[in-house]
Amino acid sequence: MPPTRRPAHAEDDPAPPRRKRPRKDDVGGRERVLRAAVRLFAAKGYAATTVRDILRAAGVTAPVLYHHFGSKEGVFLDLANEGVRQLHAAHARALGLPGTAAERIRAYCRATVALKREYADLARIVETILSGPPEAVPRFDFGGLVTTLVRQLEGLVREGIEKGEFAARDPLPAALALLGVSDFAARPGPLAAAVLTAGDPLEDMLSVVLAGLASPSGPPRRRRLGRRPPKGKAPPPS
C-alpha cells in the first residue's frame, strides 16, 4: 500500500487544538495576532502566509489564534469586518449631512479615501487576494461591499438629477466614475506619482466629474427671503 501524502501546508499550519483555552500569560495575544497578520498578509500575500508565520511573528501559541479566530481565514475576516464597519459608519455620516447632492458626494468620497488610506495595508491585501487564484479567496462578500458603495453613490447622483442639480442621465456610470476617482486618490503609488503634481488629487478629480454631471441651467436658485415692497412700488431688480 503506497504511503499517504500529506497536504502541502500540513507542516506549516499546526492543527487546531481541541477547545484549548489560551494561557493567562497570553493577554493581548488577540491584538498581536491581528497586527502580525496585517504585516504578513501585506508583505507576503494572504495565500502565501501560514498560520505558523503568524504565530511566530505575533509571539503567541497556536491555542491563542484558534481560540480567538478559529483559522487563518478567521483572522482575515476579523480584519476585514472591522474595516467595513468603519467604512459604513463614515459613509452614514456623509450621507446624513445637509447640503446639495454634490456637497454630499464630496463628503462621501473624502470619507472613502480617508478610510482607505488609514487601512492601506488591508486595502492592498484585498487587491492581492482578488487578483490571486479563486480557491485562495476567503469567504468574504467582496461583491456585496462594492455593490453597496455603488448603490449609495447612485442614490446621491439620482437625488441630484431629481432636484435639477445634475443633468438627466444614467446614474450608474457616474457612480462608477466617482468610485474610481476615490480608489485612485486613496492609493497614489508609483503610477499616480508619475503623472500627478504636488497636492491631493481628490478634489480636482471630483470637480471634473461633478462638472460633467451638472445641469446646463445649474442648480435651482434658492429664493431669498426679505421684506415685501410697499404697495404700488415695483420690487427692486435682483
Buried (B, 14 or more C-beta within 10 A) or exposed (E): EEEEEEEEEEEEBBEBEEEEEBEEEBEEBBEBBBEBBBBBBBBEBBBEBBBBBBBEBBEBBBBBBBBBBEBBBBBBBBBBEEBBEBBBEBBEEBBEEEEBBBBBBBBBBBBBBBBBEBBEBBBBBBEBBEEBEEEEBBEBEEEEBEEBBBEBBBBBBBBBBEEEBBEEEEBBEBBBBBBEBBBBBBBBEEEEEEEBEEEEBBEEBBEEBBEEBBBEEEBEEEEEEEEEEEEEEEEEEE
